Amino acid sequence: MGTDVLFQFGILIFALAIFYLLQHLPKRALSKLRSKTRPSIQANRHLLAGAQFLIRARSAQNKKGTNSSNLAKSAADEADKALAIQPREPAAHILKAMALDIMGHKNAALKSLDVALSPPIAKGLSEKEKGDALFKRAELQLALNRRRRVDSAVSDLVEAVKLNGDNCKAFCLLGHCYEIKNLKDEAKSAFKKSLQIDPGLVEARQGLDRLGP
C-alpha cells in the first residue's frame, strides 16, 4: 500500500506544479513546456489508474468471490501503457511487478523489478522507494526458490534496510534469511530490530521464539 500512496501523492504534487507553471510562464515558454510535459502527464494518468486497480486487487484478495486477478491485470495493462510512453519510468515497472505478483506470475514480476532496479532506471527512485523495491524483490526471490536465492535476497535486504531503516518487515525477512543460513546471532539481531520498529509484529516475535535464548 505504501508504494501505491506514493504514486498518487507524487502525481498530485506534479499536477499542482504544472498548474502553477501554466499560470506564470510566458506564452513562448508555455508552448515549449506543453509539448514536453504532455507525454509525462499522460503516463502519470495511466500510473494513477493502475495504482487504483492495484489497491482494489489487493483488497479483493481478502474477499471471497472476487476475482483479484482481473483487477491486477488491469493494473498491469495501465503500467504497460505508461511504459509505452516512458520506458524508463521506474514506478511503472514496480507497479507492473506488483500486479504480476498478484496474478501469480512471480518470475515475470521479478524481471520487472530487475528492470526497475537497474542502474539507468533506479536513478528515478527515492531512497525509500528503492528500499521498498529491494524488499519486494527479496520476497519474490524467496518465494521462487528459498534455498537457491537466499544469498541474493540477503544482499537486497541489507541494502533495503540501509536505505529505509524504518521498514520492520524488511528486517523481519532478513531475520528469516539468516535463519535459513543458520546464522543464529544475525537472525536474532534482525528480528530484534524489526520489533524495535513495530513491537506488535508477530512474525518477528515468532522468529525470536524459534531461535530461543
C-alpha angles and dihedrals in degrees: 000000000000093000092048092053090049090053092054095042092049092050091050092052090047091051092050091050091051091049091053092049092049089057098047111031123097115253095253093051090042091056091054092046094052092054091051100042100042094082091045092051091049092049090050090052089057090047092052092048090047092049090053091051089049093052090051091047092053091048090049091055088072095047124080118232094022120114106224091176092068091052091046090051089054088052091051091048091053090049090053090051090052090048091051087061099036112018092180096055105122094196090061092052090049092047090051092049092052092048093048090051091057089049089055096249096128098160091053090045090053091051091052091052090048088057093046090052096044112117099252094050103033089067086080092062127088117232091258093048091049090048091052091049091050090051091051092048090052089052091053093046091055093045091054098045118349098188100041097041101039094101092053090047091052090051091052094045095048089055092042094057091046090055095041113022093179096065101110092178091056091053090047093051089047087055090053090050093051088047090055089051091050091242096143100175093047091047092051091049092051093047091049092051089050091053092047088061096040114013090187097059102124097195092057092047090050090050092056091047091053092051093050127203 
